[in-house]
Amino acid sequence: GELIAPGGHVHAQLQLNAPLHAIHGDRVVLRDQSAQRTLGGGRVLDPFAPPRNRHRQARLAQLRALAGETLEEILPQLLPSAVNGVDPTHLERQFNRPRQTWQLPDDAVEITTRQGARLFDRAYWEYLGQSLIPALQRFHEEQPDELGPDRDRLRRYALPQLERPVFIALLEQALAEGTVQASGPWLHLPEHRVRLSDEEEALKARLWPLLEASQFNPPWVRDMAKELGIGEDQIRHLLRKLARLGALQQVVRDLFYTETATRQLADLLLDIEREAGVIRATTFRDRIGLGRKRSIQLLEHFDRLGLTRRFGNERKIRPDSALATATEFR
């Protein structure tokens, strides 16, 4: 709150032994334990003060904004300093004002996140969206062999100050507008493409028949290196690049499956669940004709991809999985 005490006018955060029902604007008088001496008086600014980061510039800017009298006066000043937006249900409690009794200012926007609505200053929200483009440009320049970062890597790279639900809402808006594109889990600018050099194309032509020959049991990197008389690092680099391009899936280190084989395995898992109701490792092992260790590696890979979810010793297809739809594997 805002306190006036002998010696000055300051912001202070009170730590209480019991909950206090207070809202913005309530008057406060502080006395000593004997209640005989008045220490100061003031006004409640924020009954939900954060336990950390109390001295950061953004928090100090919020307190300056909260010095106003009414929500309508405060909100336009409060939003520009709210790095992750403002929860409207929080404002309802802070000011004891139901949402339907107040309107957003013209320079504000309400964004839906996976953790509920957030209010943002419109210019700040637009700035956040625009900042994704130069961040991706830098990433592409620094990592020309990669198609792009995934969601969490881009958040850490571009906007680490944003909470994940806010960043996901921002990213989904950019994807809908087309300023950012997704290729599988990889995010990139629309014009960015990773291409193989002539030398890499020639090596791919030699590797590909080996990868396709055994369908569900492709050779390890060391086996291909030995058969072709080529260094493991050279083969590993190319296979990882092909995985970033979406042509291969790396199940574990140095073990790559073609997209065709991956689709066939996904279809097999869907068939097993339709027939048995659940997916058991032993059933999957018998259907692909490989050992238990490889079967578990493949099942855990599909867990990571989001096709399956494990329940004890069994798995089920995730109902919300994009991989189970026609756009990916059907």
C-alpha positions in Angstrom: 0.0 0.0 0.0 0.8 3.7 0.1 1.8 4.8 3.6 2.3 8.2 5.2 4.5 8.0 8.2 6.7 10.4 10.2 9.5 10.8 7.8 7.8 10.5 4.5 5.4 9.1 2.0 6.4 5.6 0.8 5.2 2.4 -0.7 5.2 -0.5 1.8 4.2 -4.1 1.7 2.6 -5.4 4.9 3.0 -9.1 6.0 0.1 -10.2 8.1 -0.4 -13.2 10.4 -4.0 -13.7 9.1 -5.9 -12.9 5.9 -7.3 -9.4 5.6 -10.3 -8.6 3.5 -9.2 -5.4 1.8 -9.7 -3.9 -1.6 -8.0 -1.0 -3.5 -8.6 2.3 -1.8 -9.3 1.0 1.7 -7.8 3.2 4.4 -5.2 1.7 6.8 -4.0 2.9 10.2 -0.9 1.2 11.7 -0.4 1.1 15.4 2.2 -0.5 17.6 1.4 -3.8 19.5 0.0 -1.9 22.4 -2.3 0.0 20.1 -1.2 3.2 22.0 1.0 4.8 19.3 0.2 5.5 15.7 3.0 4.5 13.3 1.4 5.7 10.1 -1.6 5.6 7.9 -2.2 5.0 4.3 -4.3 3.4 1.5 -4.4 -0.1 0.1 -3.1 -0.2 -3.5 -2.8 -4.0 -4.1 -4.2 -6.6 -1.7 -2.5 -9.3 -3.8 1.1 -8.1 -3.7 3.7 -10.5 -5.0 6.1 -12.2 -2.7 9.0 -11.7 -5.0 10.4 -9.0 -7.5 8.9 -6.2 -5.4 11.6 -3.8 -6.4 11.7 -4.3 -10.1 10.9 -1.4 -12.4 7.7 -3.1 -13.8 6.4 -3.6 -10.2 7.2 0.0 -9.3 5.4 1.2 -12.4 2.3 -0.8 -11.4 2.3 0.8 -8.0 2.5 4.3 -9.5 -0.4 3.4 -11.7 -2.4 2.0 -8.8 -2.1 5.4 -7.0 -5.1 6.6 -9.0 -8.6 6.6 -7.6 -10.8 4.5 -9.9 -10.4 1.4 -12.1 -11.2 3.4 -15.2 -8.5 5.9 -14.3 -5.9 3.2 -13.4 -6.3 0.6 -16.1 -4.8 2.6 -19.0 -1.8 3.3 -16.8 -1.5 -0.2 -15.4 -1.5 -2.3 -18.6 1.7 -1.0 -20.3 3.7 -2.1 -17.3 2.1 -5.6 -17.1 4.7 -7.8 -18.7 2.3 -10.9 -18.7 -0.9 -8.9 -18.9 -3.5 -8.5 -16.1 -6.0 -11.1 -15.1 -9.5 -9.5 -15.2 -10.8 -11.8 -12.4 -7.9 -10.4 -10.3 -9.1 -6.9 -11.0 -12.6 -7.8 -10.1 -11.4 -8.8 -6.6 -8.8 -6.1 -6.3 -11.4 -3.3 -6.9 -14.6 -5.2 -5.9 -16.0 -4.5 -9.3 -17.8 -7.2 -11.4 -16.5 -7.5 -15.0 -19.7 -6.3 -16.5 -19.5 -3.0 -14.6 -16.4 -1.8 -16.4 -15.2 -1.5 -20.0 -11.8 -1.9 -21.5 -10.1 1.3 -22.6 -9.7 1.7 -26.4 -6.0 1.0 -26.2 -6.4 -2.4 -24.5 -7.0 -5.9 -25.9 -8.3 -9.1 -24.2 -6.4 -12.2 -25.0 -7.5 -15.8 -24.3 -4.8 -18.1 -22.9 -5.0 -21.6 -21.7 -5.1 -20.2 -18.2 -7.9 -17.8 -18.8 -8.2 -14.3 -20.1 -5.4 -11.6 -19.9 -5.7 -7.9 -20.6 -2.9 -6.2 -22.5 -2.0 -2.8 -23.7 -2.7 -3.1 -27.4 0.6 -1.5 -28.5 2.6 -3.8 -26.2 0.8 -6.9 -27.4 1.5 -5.9 -31.0 5.2 -5.3 -30.1 5.4 -8.8 -28.6 4.0 -10.3 -31.8 6.4 -8.3 -34.1 9.4 -9.3 -32.0 9.0 -12.9 -33.0 10.1 -12.1 -36.6 13.6 -10.6 -35.9 14.1 -13.3 -33.3 13.5 -16.0 -35.9 15.6 -14.2 -38.4 18.5 -14.3 -35.9 17.9 -17.9 -35.2 17.9 -18.8 -38.9 21.2 -16.9 -39.4 22.8 -18.6 -36.5 21.5 -22.1 -37.3 21.1 -22.3 -41.1 21.0 -26.1 -41.0 18.0 -26.1 -38.7 14.4 -25.7 -39.9 13.7 -23.7 -36.7 13.2 -23.9 -32.9 10.3 -25.6 -31.2 7.9 -23.6 -29.1 9.7 -23.7 -25.8 13.1 -23.0 -27.4 11.6 -20.0 -29.3 10.1 -18.6 -26.0 13.5 -18.9 -24.3 15.2 -17.4 -27.3 12.8 -14.5 -28.1 10.6 -13.7 -25.1 11.8 -15.5 -21.9 10.0 -13.0 -19.8 6.6 -14.3 -20.9 4.8 -17.0 -19.1 4.3 -20.1 -21.2 0.4 -19.7 -21.6 0.9 -16.1 -22.7 3.6 -17.0 -25.2 1.5 -19.9 -26.7 -1.4 -17.5 -27.2 0.9 -15.0 -28.9 2.4 -17.7 -31.1 -0.9 -19.2 -32.1 -2.0 -15.7 -33.2 1.2 -15.3 -35.3 0.6 -18.8 -36.9 -3.0 -17.8 -37.7 -1.8 -14.6 -39.3 0.9 -16.4 -41.3 3.8 -14.3 -40.0 5.3 -17.5 -38.5 4.9 -21.0 -39.9 5.1 -24.5 -38.4 6.6 -27.6 -40.0 5.8 -30.3 -37.5 7.1 -29.0 -34.2 9.6 -26.6 -35.9 8.8 -22.9 -36.2 10.2 -20.7 -38.9 9.7 -17.7 -41.1 7.5 -18.4 -44.2 10.4 -18.0 -46.6 12.9 -20.1 -44.6 13.9 -23.5 -46.0 16.7 -25.9 -45.1 18.1 -27.5 -48.2 20.6 -30.3 -48.8 23.9 -29.5 -50.6 24.8 -31.6 -53.7 27.2 -33.6 -51.6 24.4 -34.3 -49.0 22.0 -35.3 -51.7 24.5 -37.8 -53.1 25.0 -39.3 -49.6 21.3 -39.4 -48.9 20.9 -41.5 -52.1 23.3 -44.0 -50.7 21.8 -44.1 -47.2 18.1 -44.2 -48.1 18.0 -47.8 -49.4 19.6 -48.9 -46.2 17.0 -47.1 -44.1 14.1 -48.5 -46.1 15.4 -52.1 -46.4 14.4 -53.4 -43.0 11.2 -51.3 -42.5 10.8 -51.5 -38.7 14.4 -52.3 -37.9 16.7 -49.8 -39.7 20.4 -49.9 -39.2 22.2 -47.9 -36.6 24.5 -45.0 -37.7 27.6 -47.1 -36.9 26.3 -50.0 -39.2 25.7 -47.6 -42.1 29.1 -46.0 -41.6 30.8 -49.4 -41.7 28.9 -50.6 -44.8 29.5 -47.5 -46.8 33.0 -46.8 -45.5 32.1 -43.3 -44.4 32.7 -41.5 -41.0 29.9 -41.8 -38.4 29.9 -38.0 -37.8 29.2 -37.3 -41.5 26.3 -39.7 -41.6 24.9 -38.6 -38.2 25.0 -34.9 -39.3 23.0 -35.7 -42.5 20.5 -37.9 -40.7 19.8 -35.2 -38.1 19.4 -32.6 -40.8 16.9 -34.9 -42.6 15.1 -35.3 -39.3 14.8 -31.5 -39.0 13.4 -31.5 -42.5 10.7 -34.0 -41.5 12.0 -36.9 -43.6 13.2 -39.0 -40.7 12.3 -39.5 -37.0 15.1 -40.0 -34.5 13.8 -42.6 -32.0 16.9 -42.8 -29.9 20.4 -41.5 -30.5 21.8 -42.8 -33.9 18.5 -44.7 -34.7 16.4 -43.1 -37.4 13.1 -44.2 -38.9 11.7 -43.0 -42.2 8.4 -41.0 -42.2 6.8 -43.9 -44.1 7.8 -46.4 -41.4 6.7 -44.0 -38.7 3.3 -43.6 -40.3 2.9 -47.4 -40.6 3.8 -47.8 -36.9 1.3 -45.1 -35.9 -1.4 -46.9 -37.9 -0.5 -50.1 -36.2 -0.9 -48.5 -32.8 -4.3 -47.2 -33.8 -5.3 -50.6 -35.0 -4.2 -52.3 -31.8 -6.2 -49.9 -29.6 -9.3 -50.4 -31.8 -9.0 -54.2 -31.4 -8.0 -54.4 -27.8 -9.1 -51.1 -26.2 -5.5 -50.5 -24.9 -2.0 -50.8 -26.2 0.3 -53.3 -24.4 4.0 -53.5 -25.0 3.8 -57.2 -25.5 1.1 -56.9 -28.2 3.1 -54.2 -30.0 6.3 -56.3 -29.8 4.6 -59.3 -31.4 3.1 -57.2 -34.2 6.4 -55.6 -35.2 8.5 -58.7 -34.6 11.3 -57.0 -32.7 12.6 -57.4 -29.2 11.1 -55.8 -26.1 13.8 -53.1 -25.8 13.2 -51.7 -29.3 9.5 -51.9 -28.8 9.7 -49.8 -25.6 12.0 -47.3 -27.4 9.4 -46.9 -30.1 6.5 -46.6 -27.7 8.3 -44.0 -25.7 9.0 -42.1 -28.9 5.3 -42.0 -29.7 4.6 -40.8 -26.1 7.0 -37.9 -26.8 5.3 -37.1 -30.1 2.0 -37.0 -28.3 0.3 -39.9 -30.1 0.1 -42.1 -27.0 -0.2 -41.6 -23.3 1.0 -44.2 -20.8 -1.1 -45.5 -17.9 1.0 -47.9 -15.9 2.0 -50.8 -18.2 -0.6 -49.8 -20.9 -1.1 -47.0 -23.3 -4.0 -45.3 -25.1 -4.2 -43.0 -28.1 -4.5 -39.4 -26.9 -7.9 -38.1 -28.1 -6.4 -34.7 -28.6 -3.4 -35.9 -30.6 -2.8 -34.2 -34.0 -0.8 -37.3 -35.0 -4.0 -39.4 -34.9 -5.7 -37.2 -37.5 -5.6 -37.3 -41.3 -3.2 -34.3 -41.4 -0.3 -36.3 -40.0 -0.5 -40.1 -40.2 -3.8 -41.2 -41.8 
